[in-house]
Amino acid sequence: MNDLSTKRRWLPPLVAALIAAVLQTAALGYMVESRASILRNGKEVLLKTVPVDPRDLLRGDYVILSYDISSLPPELFKGGLPKAPQEVTVFVRLAKQPDGFWSASEASFTELAPTDDSVVLQSQPFTYYPSSSEIPSPINVAYGIERFYVPEGEGRVLEQARNAEALSVNVRVNDAGRAQIRQIAVEGTPVYEEPLY
């Protein structure tokens, strides 16, 4: 009877530990698969980068990226701008330009319908504060593709190319508008590439 009682005492912690391990493994698997799914199935777009203030260059082992689609003029917004501060997500329609790069052709605080010749990119949520001036200022948005991790010590070349506007980024965008960086190129030559899994 004593052996049975000892086994019962250890059984609940063992079961709890196994359940916790399975849940953690499932969560990690989901995170990896969601990223891999975008890279594998998303539509590819080429984006221009713009220089970043040199005080924010390389932090640790990643390069900060900013895009021409990160600052959106108010006139691009279909349906107008909110009148009061609020938590928002911006949907940006990208259209391919003759030079091969994609640029913002329309933006909205509500979902945009997909079309065959465009891609809709979804921003990360942020708090929008209306401009107090008569002329609204551009709206800055982030898409979750503003950092690119590089091997230690290799970021300077990308920083210099970015600041010289010679850096381009290929991203894959899924149907929900989420993006992942697929490739980094300097003057059109790929220097880093993510596997398609």
C-alpha positions in Angstrom: 0.0 0.0 0.0 2.9 2.3 0.8 4.3 1.9 -2.8 1.0 2.7 -4.3 0.6 5.8 -2.2 4.1 7.0 -3.3 3.3 6.4 -7.0 0.1 8.5 -6.6 2.0 11.4 -5.1 4.5 11.5 -8.0 1.9 10.9 -10.8 0.2 14.4 -10.8 3.5 16.4 -11.0 4.8 14.0 -13.7 1.6 14.4 -15.8 1.7 18.2 -15.3 5.3 18.3 -16.4 4.5 16.3 -19.5 1.5 18.4 -20.4 3.6 21.6 -20.0 6.3 20.1 -22.2 3.8 19.2 -24.9 2.2 22.7 -24.8 5.6 24.4 -25.0 6.6 22.3 -28.0 3.3 22.9 -29.7 3.6 26.7 -29.2 7.2 26.7 -30.6 6.1 24.6 -33.5 3.2 26.9 -34.3 5.5 30.0 -34.3 8.0 28.3 -36.6 5.3 27.0 -39.0 3.5 30.4 -39.2 6.7 32.1 -40.3 7.6 29.2 -42.6 4.1 29.3 -44.2 4.5 32.9 -45.1 7.9 32.3 -46.7 6.6 29.3 -48.5 3.3 30.6 -49.8 3.3 34.4 -49.6 3.5 36.7 -52.6 6.9 38.2 -53.1 7.3 42.0 -53.3 10.5 44.1 -53.6 10.8 47.1 -51.2 13.1 50.1 -51.2 14.8 51.0 -48.0 15.5 54.5 -46.8 18.3 55.8 -44.6 17.8 55.6 -40.8 19.2 58.1 -38.3 22.8 57.0 -37.6 22.2 57.1 -33.8 20.0 54.0 -34.3 22.2 52.0 -36.6 23.2 48.6 -35.3 21.9 47.4 -32.0 23.4 44.1 -31.2 23.3 41.7 -34.2 20.6 43.2 -36.3 20.2 46.0 -38.8 17.3 48.5 -38.5 15.4 48.8 -41.8 12.9 51.5 -42.8 11.0 51.5 -46.1 9.4 54.2 -48.3 6.1 52.5 -47.4 6.7 53.2 -43.7 5.7 56.8 -44.0 2.2 57.2 -45.6 0.9 60.5 -46.8 -2.7 61.3 -45.5 -4.1 61.6 -49.0 -3.4 57.9 -49.6 -6.0 57.0 -47.0 -9.3 55.8 -48.3 -12.1 56.7 -45.9 -10.3 59.5 -44.2 -8.4 59.7 -40.9 -9.8 59.0 -37.4 -10.8 62.2 -35.5 -9.8 61.0 -32.0 -6.9 59.0 -30.7 -7.4 55.2 -31.0 -5.7 51.9 -31.4 -5.6 51.2 -35.2 -4.2 48.8 -37.8 -3.4 50.2 -41.3 -3.9 48.2 -44.4 -1.7 49.3 -47.3 -2.2 48.3 -50.9 1.1 47.8 -52.7 1.4 48.1 -56.5 4.3 47.0 -58.6 6.2 49.9 -60.3 8.0 49.8 -63.6 11.4 49.7 -61.8 10.3 46.4 -60.1 9.8 47.9 -56.7 6.4 47.9 -55.0 5.0 51.1 -53.5 1.9 52.2 -51.6 -1.0 53.1 -53.9 -3.8 53.2 -51.2 -4.1 52.9 -47.5 -7.0 52.4 -45.1 -7.9 51.9 -41.4 -10.3 49.2 -42.5 -9.4 46.1 -44.6 -8.9 46.5 -48.3 -10.3 44.0 -50.8 -7.6 42.0 -52.6 -7.0 42.5 -56.3 -4.9 40.4 -58.8 -2.4 43.1 -59.5 -1.7 44.3 -55.9 -0.7 43.0 -52.4 -2.3 44.3 -49.2 0.1 44.6 -46.3 -1.1 44.9 -42.8 0.7 47.1 -40.2 1.3 46.3 -36.6 -1.3 47.8 -34.3 -0.4 51.2 -32.9 -2.1 54.2 -31.3 -3.1 56.9 -33.8 -3.1 60.5 -32.7 -4.8 63.0 -35.1 -2.6 65.9 -36.2 -3.4 69.2 -34.5 -2.3 71.2 -37.6 -4.6 71.9 -40.5 -2.3 69.9 -42.8 -2.1 66.3 -41.5 1.4 64.9 -41.2 2.5 61.6 -42.8 1.5 58.5 -40.8 4.4 56.3 -39.7 3.6 52.6 -39.6 5.6 49.4 -38.8 5.0 46.0 -40.5 7.2 43.7 -38.3 10.0 43.6 -41.0 12.0 46.5 -39.6 14.8 44.4 -38.2 17.1 41.9 -39.9 19.4 39.7 -37.8 22.9 39.2 -39.2 25.9 37.2 -38.2 28.0 39.0 -35.6 30.1 41.8 -37.1 28.5 41.7 -40.6 26.0 44.5 -40.1 28.2 47.4 -41.2 28.1 46.6 -44.9 24.3 46.5 -44.8 24.1 49.7 -42.8 26.3 51.5 -45.4 24.3 50.1 -48.3 21.0 51.1 -46.5 22.3 54.7 -45.9 23.4 54.9 -49.5 19.9 53.7 -50.6 21.5 50.7 -52.3 19.8 48.1 -50.1 16.6 46.3 -51.2 14.5 43.8 -49.4 12.3 41.0 -50.8 9.5 40.1 -48.5 6.8 37.5 -48.7 3.3 38.6 -47.8 0.5 36.1 -47.0 -3.2 36.5 -47.7 -3.7 38.1 -44.2 -1.2 40.8 -45.0 1.6 39.7 -42.7 5.1 39.8 -44.1 8.4 38.1 -43.6 11.8 39.1 -45.0 12.8 36.7 -47.7 16.0 38.2 -49.1 18.4 41.2 -48.6 20.2 42.6 -51.7 22.9 45.2 -52.1 22.6 46.9 -55.5 20.5 44.0 -56.7 22.9 41.3 -55.6 21.5 39.0 -52.9 23.7 39.0 -49.7 21.3 37.2 -47.3 18.5 34.8 -48.1 16.0 32.9 -46.0 15.2 29.3 -46.9 11.7 28.6 -48.1 11.5 25.6 -45.8 
